[in-house]
Amino acid sequence: MTKVLNYIWRGWMVILGAVLTPILGIPVLLFSIKKEHYPYAYFFIRLWCFGMFYGMGFRYELIKLTAKKIDKNKQYVFISNHTSIMDVMLPCILMPHHPLCYVGKKELVKIPIFGTIYKRICVMVDRSSPRSRADVYRRCAERMEEGESIVIFPEGGVPDNTSVILDSFKDGAFTLSSKHQSPIAVFTFVGLKEMFPFQYDKGYPGKVKVYFNDILEPTESVELLKAEAHQKIKNILKSSI
């Protein structure tokens, strides 16, 4: 699409978000007051994700690379690569039976309306604070004990250098898995880096390929677990170039 059309398209996202966020955000706020009601809040969170993802003209194809199945009665740590804001929508769309809690940047709290909801449903981390980073494990463990699964983008953000295929992984997701014996569900998202990058004058609607790579069982070695997950995602990304 041309730059002008891209700006119009991005403007449509702002309008879409401005309509869906207050309408669906109110029940999310109400149902997230009590921990036991969070699954009801998650229903409306999923509606918001569906609305934003499909409303922007995206769809997805799920490609399973493993015969392993996700147990709806078990908590997981879900990880994937991260190149676009639309990456955030996909785990909720993919996981109807696993109320998800995201580990996200504290800075997003500043966004009007969205920030208020964000505080309720996410574990926030101030990446500049060692104390905040260390406390994430405790807060994630509490959410998992309440029946929620955790979503972490282990790159810790989107690389400034767009030529980077996959940035190095932080320890967080793998330490959490090892400490609390939670399996890691590994996914790779292909296409959103080009379809919906953080450069506002680029992108286009289309079909995203979602690869379900594997379920990794927790081990004592965080480094080995991290290396295995990184390699699985990177192999798919390199083969898709």
C-alpha positions as CSV (number, residue, x, y, z in Angstrom):
1,M,0.0,0.0,0.0
2,T,1.1,3.6,-0.6
3,K,2.1,5.7,2.4
4,V,-1.1,7.7,2.3
5,L,-3.2,4.5,2.4
6,N,-1.1,3.2,5.2
7,Y,-1.7,6.2,7.3
8,I,-5.4,5.9,6.7
9,W,-5.3,2.3,7.6
10,R,-3.4,3.0,10.8
11,G,-6.0,5.7,11.5
12,W,-8.7,3.1,11.2
13,M,-6.9,1.1,13.9
14,V,-7.1,4.1,16.2
15,I,-10.8,4.4,15.6
16,L,-11.3,0.7,16.0
17,G,-9.5,0.7,19.3
18,A,-11.3,3.8,20.5
19,V,-14.6,2.1,19.9
20,L,-13.8,-1.5,21.1
21,T,-11.7,-0.6,24.2
22,P,-14.3,1.2,26.3
23,I,-17.2,-1.1,25.1
24,L,-15.3,-4.3,26.0
25,G,-13.1,-2.8,28.6
26,I,-15.9,-2.0,31.1
27,P,-16.8,-5.7,31.6
28,V,-13.1,-6.6,31.7
29,L,-12.7,-4.1,34.6
30,L,-15.8,-5.4,36.4
31,F,-14.9,-9.1,36.1
32,S,-11.3,-8.6,37.0
33,I,-12.1,-7.1,40.4
34,K,-12.3,-10.6,41.9
35,K,-9.7,-13.2,40.9
36,E,-12.2,-16.0,40.6
37,H,-14.1,-14.0,37.9
38,Y,-11.1,-13.5,35.7
39,P,-12.1,-16.2,33.2
40,Y,-15.2,-14.1,32.4
41,A,-13.0,-11.0,31.9
42,Y,-10.9,-13.1,29.6
43,F,-13.9,-13.8,27.4
44,F,-14.2,-10.0,26.7
45,I,-10.4,-9.7,26.3
46,R,-10.6,-12.3,23.6
47,L,-13.4,-10.4,21.9
48,W,-11.3,-7.3,21.9
49,C,-8.4,-9.2,20.3
50,F,-10.6,-10.7,17.7
51,G,-12.1,-7.3,16.9
52,M,-8.7,-5.6,16.5
53,F,-7.0,-8.5,14.6
54,Y,-9.8,-9.2,12.1
55,G,-10.9,-5.6,12.0
56,M,-7.5,-4.6,10.6
57,G,-7.9,-7.2,7.8
58,F,-5.8,-10.0,9.2
59,R,-6.4,-13.7,9.4
60,Y,-4.2,-16.6,10.4
61,E,-3.3,-20.1,9.4
62,L,-2.2,-22.5,12.2
63,I,0.5,-24.9,11.3
64,K,1.3,-27.7,13.8
65,L,4.8,-29.0,13.9
66,T,4.2,-31.3,16.8
67,A,1.7,-34.0,17.7
68,K,1.7,-32.7,21.3
69,K,-1.5,-31.2,22.5
70,I,-2.1,-28.3,24.9
71,D,-3.9,-29.6,28.0
72,K,-6.8,-27.2,28.8
73,N,-6.5,-28.1,32.5
74,K,-2.8,-27.2,32.7
75,Q,-1.0,-23.9,33.0
76,Y,1.7,-23.0,30.5
77,V,4.2,-20.3,29.7
78,F,3.5,-19.3,26.1
79,I,6.3,-17.7,24.1
80,S,6.8,-16.5,20.6
81,N,8.9,-14.0,18.5
82,H,7.8,-10.4,18.7
83,T,7.9,-8.0,15.7
84,S,4.5,-6.2,15.7
85,I,1.8,-5.0,18.1
86,M,-0.5,-7.5,16.5
87,D,1.6,-10.3,18.1
88,V,-0.2,-9.5,21.3
89,M,-3.6,-10.4,19.8
90,L,-2.7,-13.9,18.6
91,P,-2.2,-15.8,21.9
92,C,-5.7,-14.8,23.1
93,I,-7.2,-15.8,19.8
94,L,-5.4,-19.1,19.8
95,M,-6.1,-20.0,23.5
96,P,-9.9,-20.1,24.3
97,H,-9.4,-22.4,27.3
98,H,-6.4,-20.7,29.0
99,P,-7.0,-17.3,30.6
100,L,-3.8,-15.5,29.8
101,C,-1.8,-13.0,31.7
102,Y,0.9,-11.1,29.8
103,V,4.2,-9.8,31.1
104,G,4.4,-6.4,29.7
105,K,6.2,-3.0,29.8
106,K,5.1,-0.6,32.6
107,E,5.2,2.3,30.1
108,L,1.9,1.0,28.5
109,V,0.0,2.1,31.6
110,K,0.2,5.7,30.3
111,I,-2.2,4.9,27.4
112,P,-5.6,6.4,28.2
113,I,-8.4,3.9,29.1
114,F,-6.2,1.0,27.8
115,G,-3.7,1.6,30.6
116,T,-6.3,1.2,33.3
117,I,-7.4,-2.2,31.9
118,Y,-3.8,-3.2,31.2
119,K,-2.9,-2.8,34.9
120,R,-5.6,-5.3,35.9
121,I,-4.8,-8.0,33.5
122,C,-1.0,-7.9,33.1
123,V,2.1,-8.3,35.2
124,M,3.9,-5.1,34.6
125,V,7.7,-4.9,34.6
126,D,10.0,-1.9,34.7
127,R,12.9,-3.1,32.7
128,S,15.2,-0.5,34.2
129,S,14.5,-1.7,37.7
130,P,16.3,-5.0,38.9
131,R,13.8,-5.2,41.8
132,S,10.8,-5.0,39.4
133,R,12.3,-7.7,37.1
134,A,13.0,-10.0,40.1
135,D,9.4,-9.5,41.4
136,V,7.9,-10.7,38.1
137,Y,8.5,-14.3,39.1
138,R,6.5,-14.0,42.3
139,R,3.6,-12.2,40.6
140,C,3.5,-14.7,37.7
141,A,3.6,-17.6,40.1
142,E,0.6,-16.1,41.9
143,R,-1.3,-15.7,38.6
144,M,-0.6,-19.3,37.7
145,E,-1.8,-20.5,41.0
146,E,-5.1,-18.7,40.2
147,G,-5.4,-20.8,37.0
148,E,-3.9,-18.4,34.5
149,S,-1.2,-19.1,31.9
150,I,1.6,-16.6,31.2
151,V,2.5,-15.0,27.9
152,I,6.1,-13.7,27.6
153,F,7.9,-12.4,24.5
154,P,11.4,-13.5,25.5
155,E,13.2,-11.1,23.2
156,G,12.2,-8.4,25.7
157,G,11.0,-6.0,23.1
158,V,11.2,-5.4,19.3
159,P,14.7,-5.0,17.9
160,D,15.5,-1.5,16.5
161,N,17.5,-3.2,13.8
162,T,14.9,-4.7,11.4
163,S,17.5,-6.9,9.8
164,V,17.7,-9.0,13.0
165,I,15.8,-12.2,12.4
166,L,15.4,-13.1,16.1
167,D,17.0,-11.3,19.0
168,S,18.6,-13.1,21.9
169,F,16.2,-14.3,24.6
170,K,16.0,-13.0,28.1
171,D,16.0,-15.6,30.9
172,G,12.5,-14.7,32.4
173,A,10.2,-17.2,30.7
174,F,12.7,-20.1,31.1
175,T,13.5,-19.3,34.8
176,L,9.7,-19.2,35.5
177,S,9.2,-22.5,33.8
178,S,12.1,-24.1,35.7
179,K,11.1,-22.7,39.1
180,H,7.4,-23.6,38.9
181,Q,7.7,-26.7,36.7
182,S,5.4,-25.2,34.0
183,P,5.8,-26.4,30.4
184,I,6.7,-23.9,27.7
185,A,4.5,-23.8,24.5
186,V,6.6,-22.4,21.7
187,F,5.0,-20.5,18.8
188,T,6.4,-18.7,15.8
189,F,4.5,-15.9,14.1
190,V,5.5,-15.3,10.4
191,G,4.4,-12.4,8.3
192,L,3.5,-9.6,10.8
193,K,7.0,-8.1,10.6
194,E,6.1,-7.1,7.1
195,M,2.3,-6.8,7.4
196,F,2.2,-4.6,10.5
197,P,5.6,-3.2,11.5
198,F,6.1,-0.4,13.9
199,Q,6.9,1.9,10.9
200,Y,3.5,3.6,10.4
201,D,3.9,4.1,6.7
202,K,4.4,0.4,5.9
203,G,2.2,-2.7,6.0
204,Y,-0.8,-4.4,4.5
205,P,-3.6,-6.8,5.5
206,G,-3.1,-10.5,4.9
207,K,-2.8,-14.0,6.3
208,V,-0.3,-14.6,9.2
209,K,1.3,-18.0,9.5
210,V,1.3,-19.3,13.1
211,Y,3.6,-22.2,13.8
212,F,3.0,-24.3,16.9
213,N,6.6,-25.5,17.3
214,D,6.6,-27.6,20.4
215,I,5.9,-28.0,24.1
216,L,9.1,-28.0,26.1
217,E,9.1,-29.6,29.5
218,P,10.9,-27.6,32.3
219,T,14.5,-28.5,33.1
220,E,17.0,-27.4,35.7
221,S,19.1,-25.8,33.0
222,V,17.6,-22.4,32.0
223,E,20.3,-21.9,29.4
224,L,19.6,-25.2,27.6
225,L,15.8,-24.6,27.7
226,K,16.3,-21.1,26.3
227,A,18.7,-22.2,23.6
228,E,16.3,-25.0,22.4
229,A,13.3,-22.6,22.2
230,H,15.4,-19.9,20.4
231,Q,16.7,-22.4,17.8
232,K,13.2,-23.8,17.1
233,I,11.8,-20.3,16.4
234,K,14.8,-19.1,14.5
235,N,14.8,-22.2,12.2
236,I,11.2,-21.4,11.1
237,L,11.9,-17.7,10.6
238,K,15.0,-18.4,8.5
239,S,13.2,-20.9,6.4
240,S,10.4,-18.3,5.7
241,I,12.8,-15.7,4.3
